[in-house]
Structure formats: structure tokens, C-alpha cells
Amino acid sequence: MAAVIGFAGFSNSGKTRLISGLVSYYTHLNIRCAVVKHDAHGHYTEASGADSAQFIEAGAAATAIISPDSYVMIQREPITLEAMLTRLQAEGFDLILIEGFKKGNHDQVALFRDKEQADILTELNHVPIAVVAPEVLKAYSIEGVPFFDPDDLASIAGWIQGRM
């Protein structure tokens, strides 16, 4: 069963950068990662004019694009994070990383870049399993919760591996 770890923080807190770095790190170790990104405002769309966009605009309930080395599927129905995690678990990934979903009940790492963003610590449903922020903001972290500098990718990745 895949380990599931979320990364929660406000916009521009470094979530995408950190997750991308972790995926690259683990891929080099042959650890299969899946990433789930929260699009709370429904902004994601296919490229304008693409065939798949036309199918979606025409009302297709699902559109799948299959290429020699990958596929993409867009389904026009809501899905819970839990249901998506169940699907990804069935695919046999080693690690599932979640960006966003700060109100989720999964294990979460809190990220912030300045003292104002440290408010993320009070917005989660539970205490984060770790905090990632610049060393100068360590005073805003939580006692007993592991703290990492965002530039120390190797330490963060090693800590996550220890939880797998």
C-alpha cells in the first residue's frame, strides 16, 4: 500500500516546487510516485482548440487521450480525495503526494515562507506531521514536530522514506 502524504500551504508557499523536487528525487530511486493536486476553484481546462477540449465542451462525460507512453483521462463528475486515493492505491504506486486539500484528514506537511503564511498551522484539521519553512521562521513551528528548511530536499525525502 502506498504511503500518502499531503503538502498544505497558502499560495506561493513552495508546495509545487517541493513536490516536484521530491518526485524527481524518488524517480531516480525507482520509487513510483503519484501526485494529486487540489483545484479548489475549477480553473483547470484543456488547451483551447485541442480536440479533447472540444469533446469536453460538447458534453462528453469523459475524454481519454492515449499516446504511446502515457494517457490522460478527464471525467466530468466530482470525486472525493478518498475515492481518488483508492484508485491510485489500486494502481500500485509506492508513494502518493497530495498538493493542497488543507482540510483533508490525511497526514500533512505544512509549508510557509513568511510569518503571515505560518497561519496555515491553525487552518489544518490536525497537527501537521512536519513543517517546512526557512530556518529563520523556526520559531513559528510546533514543538515536537519535525522542521525542515525547504532547500534541504535530501533530508525531507529521507524523512518521508522513513515513513514508507
Contact map, one row per residue, 1 for C-alpha under 8 A:
11100000000000000000000000000000000000000000000000000000000000000000000000000000000000001001110000000000000000000000000000000000000000000000000000000000000000000000
11110000000000000000000000000000000000000000000000000000000000000000000000000000000000001001111100000000000000000000000000000000000000000000000000000000000000000001
11111000000000000000000000000000000000000000000000000000000000000000000000000000000000000000011100000000000000000000000000000000000000000000000000000000000000000011
01111100000000000000000000000000000000000000000000000000000000000000000000000000000000000000001111000000011000000000000000000000000000000000000000000000000000000000
00111110000000000000000000000000000000000000000000000000000000000000000000000000000000000000001111000000011110000000000000000000000000000000000000000000000000000000
00011111000000000000000000000000000000000000000000000000000000000000000000000000000000000000000011111000011110000000000000000000000000000000000000000000000000000000
00001111100000100000000000000000000000000000000000000000000000000000000000000000000000000000000011110100000111100000000000000000000000000000000000000000000000000000
00000111110000100000000000000000000000000000000000000000000000000000000000000000000000000000000000111100000111100000000100000000000000000000000000000000000000000000
00000011111011100000000000000000000000000000000000000000000000000000000000000000000000000000000000010100000001110000100100000000000000000000000000000000000000000000
00000001111110000000000000000000000000000000000000000000000000000000000000000000000000000000000000000000000000110000100100000000000000000000000000000000000000000000
00000000111111000000000000000000000000000000000000000000000000000000000000000000000000000000000000000000000000000000000000000000000000000000000000000000000000000000
00000000011111100000000000000000000000000000000000000000000000000000000000000000000000000000000000000000000000001000000000000000000000000000000000000000000000000000
00000000111111100000000000000000000000000000000000000000000000000000000000000000000000000000000000000000000000111000100000000000000000000000000000000000000000000000
00000000101111111100000000000000000000000000000000000000000000000000000000000000000000000000000000000000000000111000000000000000000000000000000000000100000000000000
00000011100111111110000000000000000000000000000000000000000000000000000000000000000000000000000000100000000000100000000000000000000000000000000000000000000000000000
00000000000001111111000000000000000000000000000000000000000000000000000000000000000000000000000000100000000000000000000000000000000000000000000000000000000000000000
00000000000001111111100000000000000000000000000000000000000000000000000000000000000000000000000000000000000000000000000000000000000000000000000000000000000000000000
00000000000001111111110000000000000000000000000000000000000000000000000000000000000000000000000000000000000000000000000000000000000000000000000000000100100000000000
00000000000000111111111000000000000000000000000000000000000000000000000000000000000000000000000010100000000000000000000000000000000000000000000000000000000000000000
00000000000000011111111100000000000000000000000000000000000000000000000000000000000000000000000000000000000000000000000000000000000000000000000000000000000000000000
00000000000000001111111110000000000000000000000000000000000000000000000000000000000000000000000000000000000000000000000000000000000000000000000000000000100000000000
00000000000000000111111111000000000000000000000000000000000000000000000000000000000000000000000000000000000000000000000000000000000000000000000000000000100010000000
00000000000000000011111111100000100000000000000000000000000000000000000000000000000000000000000000000000000000000000000000000000000000000000000000000000000000000000
00000000000000000001111111110000000000000000000000000000000000000000000000000000000000000000000000000000000000000000000000000000000000000000000000000000000000000000
00000000000000000000111111111000000000000000000000000000000000000000000000000000000000000000000000000000000000000000000000000000000000000000000000000000000010000000
00000000000000000000011111111111100000000000000000000000000000000000000000000000000000000000000000000000000000000000000000000000000000000000000000000000000010000000
00000000000000000000001111111111100000000000000000000000000000000000000000000000000000000000000000000000000000000000000000000000000000000000000000000000000000000000
00000000000000000000000111111110000000000000000000000000000000000000000000000000000000000000000000000000000000000000000000000000000000000000000000000000000000000000
00000000000000000000000011111110000000000000000000000000000000000000000000000000000000000000000000000000000000000000000000000000000000000000000000000000000000000000
00000000000000000000000001111111000000000000000000000000000000000000000000000000000000000000000000000000000000000000000000000000000000000000000000000000000000000000
00000000000000000000000001111111100000000000000000000000000000000000000000000000000000000000011000000000000000000000000000000000000000000000000000000000000000000000
00000000000000000000000001100111110000000000000000000000000000000000000000000000000000000000111000000000000000000000000000000000000000000000000000000000000000000000
00000000000000000000001001100011111000000000000000000000000000000000000000000000000000000000111110000000000000000000000000000000000000000000000000000000000000000000
00000000000000000000000000000001111100000000000000000000000000000000000000000000000000010000101110000000000000000000000000000000000000000000000000000000000000000000
00000000000000000000000000000000111110000000000000000000000000000000000000000000000000000000000111100000000000000000000000000000000000000000000000000000000000000000
00000000000000000000000000000000011111000000000000000000000000000000000000000000000000000000000111100000000000000000000000000000000000000000000000000000000000000000
00000000000000000000000000000000001111100000000000000000000000000000000000000000000000000000000001110000000000000000000000000000000000000000000000000000000000000000
00000000000000000000000000000000000111110000000000000000000000000000000000000000000000000000000001111000000000000000000000000000000000000000000000000000000000000000
00000000000000000000000000000000000011111111000000000000000000000000000000000000000000000000000000000000000000000000000000000000000000000000000000000000000000000000
00000000000000000000000000000000000001111100000000000000000000000000000000000000000000000000000000000000000000000000000000000000000000000000000000000000000000000000
00000000000000000000000000000000000000111110000000000000000000000000000000000000000000000000000000000000000000000000000000000000000000000000000000000000000000000000
00000000000000000000000000000000000000111111000000000000000000000000000000000000000000000000000000000000000000000000000000000000000000000000000000000000000000000000
00000000000000000000000000000000000000101111100000000000000000000000000000000000000000000000000000000000000000000000000000000000000000000000000000000000000000000000
00000000000000000000000000000000000000100111110000000000000000000000000000000000000000000000000000000000000000000000000000000000000000000000000000000000000000000000
00000000000000000000000000000000000000000011111100001000000000000000000000000000000000000000000000000000000000000000000000000000000000000000000000000000000000000000
00000000000000000000000000000000000000000001111101011000000000000000000000000000000000000000000000000000000000000000000000000000000000000000000000000000000000000000
00000000000000000000000000000000000000000000111111001000000000000000000000000000000000000000000000000000000000000000000000000000000000000000000000000000000000000000
00000000000000000000000000000000000000000000111111001000000000000000000000000000000000000000000000000000000000000000000000000000000000000000000000000000000000000000
00000000000000000000000000000000000000000000001111101100000000000000000000000000000000000000000000000000000000000000000000000000000000000000000000000000000000000000
00000000000000000000000000000000000000000000011111111100000000000000000000000000000000000000000000000000000000000000000000000000000000000000000000000000000000000000
00000000000000000000000000000000000000000000000011111110000000000000000000000000000000000000000000000000000000000000000000000000000000000000000000000000000000000000
00000000000000000000000000000000000000000000010001111111000000111000000000000000000000000000000000000000000000000000000000000000000000000000000000000000000000000000
00000000000000000000000000000000000000000000111111111111100000000000000000000000000000000000000000000000000000000000000000000000000000000000000000000000000000000000
00000000000000000000000000000000000000000000000011111111110000000000000000000000000000000000000000000000000000000000000000000000000000000000000000000000000000000000
00000000000000000000000000000000000000000000000000111111111100100000000000000000000000000000000000000000000000000000000000000000000000000000000000000000000000000000
00000000000000000000000000000000000000000000000000011111111111100000000000000000000000000000000000000000000000000000000000000000000000000000000000000000000000000000
00000000000000000000000000000000000000000000000000001111111100000000000000000000000000000000000000000000000000000000000000000000000000000000000000000000000000000000
00000000000000000000000000000000000000000000000000000111111100000000000000000000000000000000000000000000000000000000000000000000000000000000000000000000000000000000
00000000000000000000000000000000000000000000000000000011111110000000000000000000000000000000000000000000000000000000000000000000000000000000000000000000000000000000
00000000000000000000000000000000000000000000000000000011111111100000000000010000000000000000000000000000000000000000000000000000000000000000000000000000000000000000
00000000000000000000000000000000000000000000000000000001001111100000000000111000000000000000000000000000000000000000000000000000000000000000000000000000000000000000
00000000000000000000000000000000000000000000000000000001000111110000000011110000000000000000000000000000000000000000000000000000000000000000000000000000000000000000
00000000000000000000000000000000000000000000000000010011000111111000000011100000000000000000000000000000000000000000000000000000000000000000000000000000000000000000
00000000000000000000000000000000000000000000000000010000000001111100001111000000000000000000000000000000000000000000000000000000000000000000000000000000000000000000
00000000000000000000000000000000000000000000000000010000000000111110001110000000000000000000000000000000000000000000000000000000000000000000000000000000000000000000
00000000000000000000000000000000000000000000000000000000000000011111011100000000000000000000000000000000000000000000000000000000000000000000000000000000000000000000
00000000000000000000000000000000000000000000000000000000000000001111111000000000000000000000000000000000000000000000000000000000000000000000000000000000000000000000
00000000000000000000000000000000000000000000000000000000000000000111110000000000000000000000000000000000000000000000000000000000000000000000000000000000000000000000
00000000000000000000000000000000000000000000000000000000000000000011111000000000000000000000000000000000000000000000000000000000000000000000000000000000000000000000
00000000000000000000000000000000000000000000000000000000000000000111111100000000000000000000000000000000000000000000000000000000000000000000000000000000000000000000
00000000000000000000000000000000000000000000000000000000000000011110111110000000000000000000000000000000000000000000000000000000000000000000000000000000000000000000
00000000000000000000000000000000000000000000000000000000000000011100011111000000000000000000000000000000000000000000000000000000000000000000000000000000000000000000
00000000000000000000000000000000000000000000000000000000000001111000001111100000000000000000000000000000000000000000000000000000000000000000000000000000000000000000
00000000000000000000000000000000000000000000000000000000000001110000000111110000000000000000000000000000000000000000000000000000000000000000000000000000000000000000
00000000000000000000000000000000000000000000000000000000000011100000000011111000000000000000000000000000000000000000000000000000000000000000000000000000000000000000
00000000000000000000000000000000000000000000000000000000000111000000000001111100000000000000000000000000000000000000000000000000000000000000000000000000000000000000
00000000000000000000000000000000000000000000000000000000000010000000000000111110000000000000000000000000000000000000000000000000000000000000000000000000000000000000
00000000000000000000000000000000000000000000000000000000000000000000000000011111000000000000000000000000000000000000000000000000000000000000000000000000000000000000
00000000000000000000000000000000000000000000000000000000000000000000000000001111101100000000000000000000000000000000000000000000000000000000000000000000000000000000
00000000000000000000000000000000000000000000000000000000000000000000000000000111111100000000000000000000000000000000000000000000000000000000000000000000000000000000
00000000000000000000000000000000000000000000000000000000000000000000000000000011111110000000000000000000000000000000000000000000000000000000000000000000000000000000
00000000000000000000000000000000000000000000000000000000000000000000000000000001111111000000000000000000000000000000000000000000000000000000000000000000000000000000
00000000000000000000000000000000000000000000000000000000000000000000000000000011111111100000000000000000000000000000000000000000000000000000000000000000000000000000
00000000000000000000000000000000000000000000000000000000000000000000000000000011111111110000000000000000000000000000000000000000000000000000000000000000000000000000
00000000000000000000000000000000000000000000000000000000000000000000000000000000111111111000000100000000000000000000000000000000000000000000000000000000000000000000
00000000000000000000000000000000000000000000000000000000000000000000000000000000011111111100000000000000000000000000000000000000000000000000000000000000000000000000
00000000000000000000000000000000000000000000000000000000000000000000000000000000001111111110000000000000000000000000000000000000000000000000000000000000000000000000
00000000000000000000000000000000010000000000000000000000000000000000000000000000000111111111100100000000000000000000000000000000000000000000000000000000000000000000
11000000000000000000000000000000000000000000000000000000000000000000000000000000000011111111100000000000000000000000000000000000000000000000000000000000000000000000
00000000000000000000000000000000000000000000000000000000000000000000000000000000000001111111100000000000000000000000000000000000000000000000000000000000000000000000
00000000000000000000000000000000000000000000000000000000000000000000000000000000000000111111100000000000000000000000000000000000000000000000000000000000000000000000
11000000000000000000000000000000000000000000000000000000000000000000000000000000000000011111110000000000000000000000000000000000000000000000000000000000000000000000
11000000000000000000000000000001110000000000000000000000000000000000000000000000000000011111111100000000000000000000000000000000000000000000000000000000000000000000
11100000000000000000000000000011100000000000000000000000000000000000000000000000000000000001111100000000000000000000000000000000000000000000000000000000000000000000
01111000000000000000000000000011110000000000000000000000000000000000000000000000000000000000111110000000000000000000000000000000000000000000000000000000000000000001
01111000000000000000000000000000111100000000000000000000000000000000000000000000000010010000111111000000000000000000000000000000000000000000000000000000000000000000
00011110000000000010000000000000111100000000000000000000000000000000000000000000000000000000001111100000000000000000000000000000000000000000000000000000000000000000
00011110000000000000000000000000001111000000000000000000000000000000000000000000000000000000000111111000000000000000000000000000000000000000000000000000000000000000
00000111000000110010000000000000001111000000000000000000000000000000000000000000000000000000000011111000000000000000000000000000000000000000000000000000000000000000
00000111100000000000000000000000000011000000000000000000000000000000000000000000000000000000000001111100000000000000000000000000000000000000000000000000000000000000
00000101000000000000000000000000000001000000000000000000000000000000000000000000000000000000000001111111000000000000000000000000000000000000000000000000000000000000
00000011100000000000000000000000000000000000000000000000000000000000000000000000000000000000000000011111000100000000000000111000000000000000000000000000000000000000
00000000000000000000000000000000000000000000000000000000000000000000000000000000000000000000000000001111100000000000000000111000000000000000000000000000000000000000
00000000000000000000000000000000000000000000000000000000000000000000000000000000000000000000000000001111110000000000000000011000000000000000000000000000000000000000
00000000000000000000000000000000000000000000000000000000000000000000000000000000000000000000000000000011111000000000000000001100000000000000000000000000000000000000
00011100000000000000000000000000000000000000000000000000000000000000000000000000000000000000000000000001111100000000000000000000000000000000000000000000000000000000
00011100000000000000000000000000000000000000000000000000000000000000000000000000000000000000000000000000111110000000000000000001100000000000000000000000000000000000
00001111000000000000000000000000000000000000000000000000000000000000000000000000000000000000000000000100011111000000000000000001110000000000000000000000000000000000
00001111000000000000000000000000000000000000000000000000000000000000000000000000000000000000000000000000001111100000000000000001111100000000000000000000000000000000
00000011100000000000000000000000000000000000000000000000000000000000000000000000000000000000000000000000000111110000000110000001111100000000000000000000000000000000
00000011110011100000000000000000000000000000000000000000000000000000000000000000000000000000000000000000000011111000010100000000001110000000000000000000000000000000
00000000110011000000000000000000000000000000000000000000000000000000000000000000000000000000000000000000000001111110110100000000000111000000000000000000000000000000
00000000000111000000000000000000000000000000000000000000000000000000000000000000000000000000000000000000000000111110110000000000000011000000000000000000000000000000
00000000000000000000000000000000000000000000000000000000000000000000000000000000000000000000000000000000000000011111110000000000000010001000000000000000000000000000
00000000000000000000000000000000000000000000000000000000000000000000000000000000000000000000000000000000000000011111111000000000000000001001000000000000000000000000
00000000000000000000000000000000000000000000000000000000000000000000000000000000000000000000000000000000000000000111111000000000000000000000000000000000000000000000
00000000110010000000000000000000000000000000000000000000000000000000000000000000000000000000000000000000000000011111111100000000000000000000000000000000000000000000
00000000000000000000000000000000000000000000000000000000000000000000000000000000000000000000000000000000000000111111111110000000000000000001100000000000000000000000
00000000000000000000000000000000000000000000000000000000000000000000000000000000000000000000000000000000000000000011111111100000000000000000000000000000000000000000
00000001110000000000000000000000000000000000000000000000000000000000000000000000000000000000000000000000000001110000111111110000000000000000000000000000000000000000
00000000000000000000000000000000000000000000000000000000000000000000000000000000000000000000000000000000000001000000011111110011000000000000000000000000000000000000
00000000000000000000000000000000000000000000000000000000000000000000000000000000000000000000000000000000000000000000001111110000000000000000000000000000000000000000
00000000000000000000000000000000000000000000000000000000000000000000000000000000000000000000000000000110000000000000001111111000000000000000000000000000000000000000
00000000000000000000000000000000000000000000000000000000000000000000000000000000000000000000000000000111000000000000000111111111000000000000000000000000000000000000
00000000000000000000000000000000000000000000000000000000000000000000000000000000000000000000000000000111100000000000000000111110000000000000000000000000000000000000
00000000000000000000000000000000000000000000000000000000000000000000000000000000000000000000000000000000100000000000000000011111000000000000000000000000000000000000
00000000000000000000000000000000000000000000000000000000000000000000000000000000000000000000000000000000000000000000000010011111100000000000000000000000000000000000
00000000000000000000000000000000000000000000000000000000000000000000000000000000000000000000000000000000001111000000000010010111111000000000000010000000000000000000
00000000000000000000000000000000000000000000000000000000000000000000000000000000000000000000000000000000001111000000000000000011111000000000000011000000000000000000
00000000000000000000000000000000000000000000000000000000000000000000000000000000000000000000000000000000000111000000000000000001111100000000000011110000000000000000
00000000000000000000000000000000000000000000000000000000000000000000000000000000000000000000000000000000000011100000000000000001111110000000110011110000000000000000
00000000000000000000000000000000000000000000000000000000000000000000000000000000000000000000000000000000000011110000000000000000011111000000000000111100000000000000
00000000000000000000000000000000000000000000000000000000000000000000000000000000000000000000000000000000000000111100000000000000001111101100000000111100000000000000
00000000000000000000000000000000000000000000000000000000000000000000000000000000000000000000000000000000000000011000000000000000000111111100000000011100000000000000
00000000000000000000000000000000000000000000000000000000000000000000000000000000000000000000000000000000000000000000000000000000000011111100000000011000000000000000
00000000000000000000000000000000000000000000000000000000000000000000000000000000000000000000000000000000000000000000000000000000000001111110000000000000000000000000
00000000000000000000000000000000000000000000000000000000000000000000000000000000000000000000000000000000000000000110000000000000000011111111100000000000000000000000
00000000000000000000000000000000000000000000000000000000000000000000000000000000000000000000000000000000000000000000000000000000000011111111100000100000000000000000
00000000000000000000000000000000000000000000000000000000000000000000000000000000000000000000000000000000000000000000000000000000000000011111100000000000000000000000
00000000000000000000000000000000000000000000000000000000000000000000000000000000000000000000000000000000000000000010010000000000000000001111110000000000000000000000
00000000000000000000000000000000000000000000000000000000000000000000000000000000000000000000000000000000000000000000010000000000001000001111111010100000000000000000
00000000000000000000000000000000000000000000000000000000000000000000000000000000000000000000000000000000000000000000000000000000001000000001111110000000000000000000
00000000000000000000000000000000000000000000000000000000000000000000000000000000000000000000000000000000000000000000000000000000000000000000111110000000000000000000
00000000000000000000000000000000000000000000000000000000000000000000000000000000000000000000000000000000000000000000000000000000000000000000011111000000000000000000
00000000000000000000000000000000000000000000000000000000000000000000000000000000000000000000000000000000000000000000000000000001111000000000111111100000000000000000
00000000000000000000000000000000000000000000000000000000000000000000000000000000000000000000000000000000000000000000000000000000111000000000000111110000000000000000
00000000000000000000000000000000000000000000000000000000000000000000000000000000000000000000000000000000000000000000000000000000011110000100100011111000000000000000
00000000000000000000000000000000000000000000000000000000000000000000000000000000000000000000000000000000000000000000000000000000011111100000000001111101001100000000
00000000000000000000000000000000000000000000000000000000000000000000000000000000000000000000000000000000000000000000000000000000000111100000000000111111000000000000
00000000000001000100000000000000000000000000000000000000000000000000000000000000000000000000000000000000000000000000000000000000000111000000000000011111100000000000
00000000000000000000000000000000000000000000000000000000000000000000000000000000000000000000000000000000000000000000000000000000000000000000000000001111100000000000
00000000000000000000000000000000000000000000000000000000000000000000000000000000000000000000000000000000000000000000000000000000000000000000000000011111111100000000
00000000000000000100110000000000000000000000000000000000000000000000000000000000000000000000000000000000000000000000000000000000000000000000000000000111111110000000
00000000000000000000000000000000000000000000000000000000000000000000000000000000000000000000000000000000000000000000000000000000000000000000000000000001111111000000
00000000000000000000000000000000000000000000000000000000000000000000000000000000000000000000000000000000000000000000000000000000000000000000000000010001111111100000
00000000000000000000000000000000000000000000000000000000000000000000000000000000000000000000000000000000000000000000000000000000000000000000000000010001111111110000
00000000000000000000010011000000000000000000000000000000000000000000000000000000000000000000000000000000000000000000000000000000000000000000000000000000111111111000
00000000000000000000000000000000000000000000000000000000000000000000000000000000000000000000000000000000000000000000000000000000000000000000000000000000011111111100
00000000000000000000000000000000000000000000000000000000000000000000000000000000000000000000000000000000000000000000000000000000000000000000000000000000001111111110
00000000000000000000000000000000000000000000000000000000000000000000000000000000000000000000000000000000000000000000000000000000000000000000000000000000000111111111
00000000000000000000000000000000000000000000000000000000000000000000000000000000000000000000000000000000000000000000000000000000000000000000000000000000000011111111
00000000000000000000000000000000000000000000000000000000000000000000000000000000000000000000000000000000000000000000000000000000000000000000000000000000000001111111
00100000000000000000000000000000000000000000000000000000000000000000000000000000000000000000000000000000000000000000000000000000000000000000000000000000000000111111
01100000000000000000000000000000000000000000000000000000000000000000000000000000000000000000001000000000000000000000000000000000000000000000000000000000000000011111
